[in-house]
Amino acid sequence: MNITRLDKARDLSFKRQVEEESGQNLSACYQCGKCTAGCPSAGVYDRQVSQIMRAVQMGLKEEALKNRSLWLCLSCSTCSSRCPNNIDVAAVMETLRSMARREGWVQDRPIETFWKSFLDTVKYTGRSYELGVMAGFMARTLRGWGNVEIAPKALQKNKMPFIPSVIQGREEVARIFQRYADKERS
């Protein structure tokens, strides 16, 4: 990217917005690469974590938000635990996913659909409910019974119960989801 195109692509308020929404100081990132070096998904990323962080620092909104890496992030927080400046990089990645969703720049619909199905089960039961995740994903994507051959063994070992286990305090979990939904609307 030449300098003229770079200047046109910059959105100087973008970095401040990401910092505000994530609660992180991105100026503290000096591009050591430890986040990328420890990332278990780095091998499948189109943009490495450190490249995404740099794009945010430079105000390159599209560069930061229009990539599959945001959707392939496992949210494992390895990047955050490795950061020598205590930046919660995983929180930044989550913030960028949220921003990409608001902008309509989702780069991997099946992954986002799986994520929504997973979160729906957590929202209503307080924890993951595998059969519910699978049913939600299949309903949203109109996919058939892809790996149905593993179901009998999973059911036999009680790895995929028919009835979800509901935790105590699921109302508190539901309130977390509500706060997030309220934040997304504002």
C-alpha distance (Angstrom), angle and dihedral (degrees) to the residues before:
residue distance angle dihedral
M1 . . .
N2 3.79 . .
I3 3.83 121.7 .
T4 3.83 95.4 -103.6
R5 3.81 92.9 52.2
L6 3.81 89.8 43.4
D7 3.80 92.0 55.2
K8 3.81 91.1 48.8
A9 3.81 91.6 49.6
R10 3.81 94.2 52.4
D11 3.78 121.3 105.6
L12 3.78 104.0 -172.8
S13 3.80 93.2 -167.6
F14 3.82 91.6 56.1
K15 3.82 95.4 79.0
R16 3.81 91.2 49.9
Q17 3.80 90.6 49.0
V18 3.83 92.1 51.2
E19 3.82 90.6 47.1
E20 3.79 91.5 49.4
E21 3.81 95.1 47.5
S22 3.82 95.8 42.3
G23 3.79 97.2 37.6
Q24 3.82 90.1 -131.6
N25 3.81 132.1 127.1
L26 3.79 103.3 -130.6
S27 3.79 92.8 -176.5
A28 3.81 86.2 73.1
C29 3.82 90.3 67.2
Y30 3.80 108.8 98.7
Q31 3.79 95.9 177.9
C32 3.81 98.8 -107.2
G33 3.82 89.9 154.3
K34 3.81 97.1 -134.0
C35 3.81 90.4 126.3
T36 3.79 90.7 56.4
A37 3.80 94.7 41.2
G38 3.80 92.1 56.4
C39 3.80 98.8 39.9
P40 3.82 111.8 116.2
S41 3.83 90.1 -156.9
A42 3.81 96.2 49.3
G43 3.80 92.0 104.5
V44 3.80 92.4 64.6
Y45 3.82 99.3 37.8
D46 3.79 121.5 112.2
R47 3.85 88.7 -158.3
Q48 3.78 120.1 29.3
V49 3.80 119.7 -129.3
S50 3.80 92.6 -108.6
Q51 3.82 89.9 50.9
I52 3.79 90.7 52.1
M53 3.81 90.8 48.5
R54 3.82 89.8 50.5
A55 3.81 91.8 48.7
V56 3.81 88.9 54.3
Q57 3.81 91.5 48.2
M58 3.80 89.8 52.4
G59 3.80 93.9 47.1
L60 3.80 93.4 -113.8
K61 3.77 96.9 150.1
E62 3.81 99.2 173.0
E63 3.81 91.7 45.6
A64 3.80 89.9 53.1
L65 3.80 98.0 42.1
K66 3.80 105.1 34.7
N67 3.79 102.1 68.1
R68 3.81 136.6 97.5
S69 3.79 92.1 -129.8
L70 3.80 91.6 80.2
W71 3.79 88.9 59.7
L72 3.79 95.3 43.4
C73 3.81 93.3 52.7
L74 3.81 109.5 117.8
S75 3.81 93.4 -152.6
C76 3.80 86.7 -131.5
S77 3.85 91.8 140.7
T78 3.81 93.8 -134.1
C79 3.80 87.4 130.1
S80 3.81 90.8 53.1
S81 3.79 94.0 48.0
R82 3.82 91.4 50.6
C83 3.81 96.7 48.3
P84 3.81 109.7 111.9
N85 3.82 89.9 -155.0
N86 3.81 94.9 51.9
I87 3.79 94.4 -116.2
D88 3.79 110.7 161.7
V89 3.80 92.7 -131.8
A90 3.81 91.4 174.8
A91 3.82 88.8 58.7
V92 3.81 88.9 51.5
M93 3.82 90.5 51.1
E94 3.82 90.7 49.6
T95 3.80 90.1 48.9
L96 3.81 90.1 51.0
R97 3.83 91.1 49.8
S98 3.79 89.2 52.1
M99 3.81 91.5 48.4
A100 3.82 91.8 47.4
R101 3.80 89.2 52.0
R102 3.82 91.3 51.7
E103 3.82 90.8 48.8
G104 3.83 92.1 48.2
W105 3.80 91.7 -117.0
V106 3.81 100.6 128.0
Q107 3.80 105.9 152.3
D108 3.81 100.3 -169.1
R109 3.80 114.9 37.6
P110 3.84 97.7 -178.6
I111 3.80 91.4 54.9
E112 3.80 91.9 46.9
T113 3.81 89.4 47.5
F114 3.81 91.5 51.4
W115 3.82 89.5 47.5
K116 3.83 91.0 52.4
S117 3.81 91.6 48.5
F118 3.80 91.2 49.7
L119 3.81 92.8 48.2
D120 3.80 91.7 48.4
T121 3.80 90.3 59.8
V122 3.81 91.4 47.5
K123 3.80 90.6 48.2
Y124 3.82 93.9 54.1
T125 3.81 102.3 34.0
G126 3.80 102.8 24.8
R127 3.80 91.4 -119.4
S128 3.78 142.0 46.3
Y129 3.81 116.3 -67.8
E130 3.79 107.1 -166.1
L131 3.80 98.2 -160.5
G132 3.80 89.4 48.6
V133 3.81 91.5 49.7
M134 3.79 90.5 50.3
A135 3.82 93.6 46.6
G136 3.81 92.3 46.3
F137 3.79 92.3 48.7
M138 3.80 93.2 48.2
A139 3.82 92.0 47.2
R140 3.81 93.1 49.4
T141 3.80 95.3 45.2
L142 3.82 97.6 34.6
R143 3.79 87.5 -131.2
G144 3.77 121.0 154.2
W145 3.74 127.7 -124.9
G146 3.82 96.0 -59.6
N147 3.80 103.1 174.8
V148 3.77 98.1 16.7
E149 3.83 91.3 137.4
I150 3.82 90.5 74.5
A151 3.81 93.1 53.8
P152 3.83 98.3 85.1
K153 3.81 92.9 54.1
A154 3.81 92.4 43.6
L155 3.80 91.2 49.3
Q156 3.80 92.1 45.9
K157 3.81 90.9 54.1
N158 3.82 90.9 44.7
K159 3.82 89.6 -117.6
M160 3.79 91.4 130.1
P161 3.80 109.6 33.7
F162 3.81 120.0 -167.9
I163 3.79 93.0 -134.1
P164 3.80 118.5 54.5
S165 3.76 120.9 -123.1
V166 3.79 109.3 -122.9
I167 3.80 119.1 -152.2
Q168 3.77 127.3 -140.6
G169 3.78 109.7 -103.9
R170 3.78 96.4 32.5
E171 3.81 87.0 141.3
E172 3.82 88.1 67.1
V173 3.81 89.6 51.2
A174 3.82 89.5 50.3
R175 3.83 89.2 52.3
I176 3.81 90.2 54.3
F177 3.80 88.9 54.3
Q178 3.79 90.2 47.8
R179 3.82 92.2 51.8
Y180 3.80 89.3 50.5
A181 3.84 91.5 48.9
D182 3.81 90.1 48.9
K183 3.82 90.4 50.2
E184 3.82 91.3 49.4
R185 3.82 91.1 53.3
S186 3.80 94.0 51.0
